[in-house]
Amino acid sequence: MLRKKKKESLIISSALKMFSKYGFYNTTISDVVKNINMSVGNFYNYFPSKNSLAKSSIIFVSKRLANKLKYINDQNISSRKKIFLFVESYLLFLKNNPEMINYFFKVYLGNRELFCDNENCGFELAEDFINELKRMINDGIEKKEFINQDFFISFSCIAGILGGITFLNSEKVLSQDLEQYKQALSTSIFKSIS
């Protein structure tokens, strides 16, 4: 079982690189498995389709981001400090795993039809991360450090700011290293929801 999970992670890692670089529709299963010396036939022992791989990939990324945010949420610190640590963690994650964040923005958000099995249209695939974000926001509201507003307004403020810096980073137009923006970004996010 552990060996199968390891192989699934290897396939997902390859897929994330290929999907984020070439897009979902321009990437074949053959492209994904060629990078990891696997046959196309063997791929189907792990995933029934390219669409199921796409869904598993977003769950994989969401869990990674959720685990980092859960660690921050578990700390007894101010909401402002949580925002700073979250931004710092996100930027480091983006720097070390650009294919994962690019996949989220380019494939998951850009090809919603791939993830729509029901009326939720795939939002539940990022549930782990969304729940930790809700937890951080609700904690800030309870402490009266954040405005008591609809979750999706706060979510939009956070995602908009981080999405913007992600886009600028992928376009290679930033004049400084990502880490240099963490204080300004966290301050902007904090001000937008407090």
C-alpha positions in Angstrom: 0.0 0.0 0.0 2.8 2.4 0.9 4.6 1.6 -2.4 1.4 2.3 -4.3 1.0 5.7 -2.6 4.6 6.5 -3.4 4.1 5.7 -7.1 0.9 7.8 -7.1 2.8 10.7 -5.7 5.5 10.3 -8.3 2.9 10.3 -11.1 1.2 13.3 -9.6 4.5 15.2 -9.3 5.2 14.5 -13.0 1.7 15.5 -14.0 1.9 18.8 -12.0 5.1 19.7 -13.9 3.6 18.8 -17.3 0.2 20.3 -16.7 1.5 23.5 -15.4 4.0 23.9 -18.2 1.9 22.8 -21.2 -1.7 22.9 -19.9 -4.1 20.0 -19.3 -5.3 19.6 -22.8 -1.8 19.7 -24.4 -0.4 17.1 -22.0 -0.9 13.4 -22.7 -0.6 10.5 -20.4 2.4 9.4 -22.4 4.1 12.8 -21.6 3.4 12.3 -17.9 4.7 8.8 -17.6 7.7 9.3 -19.9 9.4 11.4 -17.3 9.1 8.7 -14.7 10.0 5.6 -16.9 6.5 4.1 -16.6 4.4 2.6 -19.4 1.0 4.1 -20.3 -0.6 0.8 -19.5 0.9 0.8 -16.0 -0.4 4.3 -15.4 -4.0 2.9 -15.5 -3.2 0.7 -12.5 -3.0 4.0 -10.5 -5.5 6.3 -12.1 -8.5 5.4 -14.3 -8.2 8.5 -16.5 -6.4 11.8 -17.1 -9.3 13.6 -15.5 -9.0 11.5 -12.3 -5.3 12.4 -12.3 -6.2 16.1 -12.6 -8.5 15.8 -9.6 -6.0 13.8 -7.5 -3.4 16.4 -8.3 -5.5 19.3 -6.9 -6.2 17.3 -3.8 -2.5 16.6 -3.4 -1.7 20.3 -3.7 -4.5 21.3 -1.4 -3.4 18.9 1.3 0.2 20.2 1.2 -1.0 23.8 1.6 -3.5 22.8 4.3 -0.9 21.0 6.4 1.3 24.2 6.4 -1.7 26.3 7.3 -2.9 23.9 10.0 0.5 24.1 11.7 0.1 27.9 11.8 -3.5 27.8 12.9 -2.5 25.5 15.8 -0.3 28.2 17.3 -1.5 30.6 20.0 -0.5 33.8 18.2 -2.3 36.9 16.9 -4.2 36.8 13.6 -1.8 39.3 12.1 1.1 36.9 12.9 -0.8 34.0 11.4 -1.3 36.0 8.2 2.4 36.8 8.1 3.4 33.2 8.7 0.9 32.0 6.1 2.2 34.4 3.5 5.8 33.5 4.3 5.0 29.8 4.0 3.0 30.3 0.8 5.9 32.2 -0.8 8.4 29.6 0.2 6.1 26.9 -1.2 5.7 28.9 -4.4 9.5 29.2 -4.7 10.1 25.6 -4.1 7.1 24.1 -5.9 6.1 26.5 -8.6 4.5 23.7 -10.6 2.0 23.1 -7.8 0.9 26.7 -7.5 0.9 27.2 -11.3 -1.2 24.0 -11.6 -3.8 25.5 -9.2 -4.1 28.8 -11.1 -3.6 27.6 -14.7 -5.4 24.3 -14.7 -7.7 24.1 -11.7 -9.1 27.6 -12.0 -8.7 27.9 -15.7 -10.4 24.6 -16.7 -13.3 24.3 -14.3 -15.1 21.9 -16.6 -12.6 19.2 -15.7 -13.5 19.3 -12.1 -17.3 19.6 -12.3 -19.1 16.4 -11.3 -21.9 18.1 -9.5 -23.2 21.5 -8.4 -20.1 22.2 -6.3 -18.0 22.1 -9.5 -14.8 20.9 -7.8 -14.5 23.3 -4.9 -14.6 20.3 -2.6 -11.3 19.1 -4.1 -9.5 21.9 -2.3 -11.6 21.4 0.9 -8.6 20.7 3.2 -7.0 24.0 2.4 -10.3 25.9 2.3 -11.2 24.6 5.8 -7.9 25.7 7.3 -8.4 29.1 5.7 -11.9 29.3 7.2 -10.5 28.3 10.5 -7.9 31.1 10.4 -10.4 33.7 9.3 -13.0 32.6 11.9 -10.4 32.7 14.6 -9.5 36.2 13.7 -13.2 37.2 13.7 -13.7 35.7 17.2 -10.7 37.6 18.4 -12.1 40.7 16.8 -9.0 41.1 14.8 -10.8 40.6 11.4 -14.0 42.1 10.1 -17.0 39.9 10.5 -17.8 39.5 6.9 -18.8 36.8 4.5 -16.0 34.1 4.2 -15.9 34.5 0.4 -15.1 38.2 0.7 -12.1 37.5 2.9 -11.2 34.6 0.8 -11.2 36.8 -2.3 -9.0 39.4 -0.6 -6.4 36.7 0.3 -6.6 34.8 -3.0 -6.5 38.0 -5.0 -3.3 39.3 -3.4 -1.5 35.9 -3.4 -2.8 35.1 -6.9 -1.5 38.5 -8.2 2.0 37.9 -6.8 1.9 34.3 -8.1 1.1 35.6 -11.6 3.8 38.3 -11.5 6.3 35.7 -10.3 5.4 33.3 -13.1 5.8 36.1 -15.7 9.3 36.9 -14.2 8.5 40.6 -13.8 9.3 40.9 -10.1 12.4 43.0 -9.3 13.1 41.2 -6.0 13.2 37.7 -4.7 9.7 36.5 -3.5 10.8 36.6 0.1 11.3 40.3 -0.1 7.5 40.8 -0.6 6.3 38.8 2.4 5.9 41.8 4.8 4.1 44.0 2.3 1.8 41.2 1.1 0.9 40.1 4.7 0.2 43.7 5.6 -2.0 44.2 2.6 -3.9 41.0 3.3 -4.3 41.9 7.0 -5.6 45.4 6.2 -8.0 44.0 3.6 -9.8 41.7 6.1 -9.4 43.7 9.4 
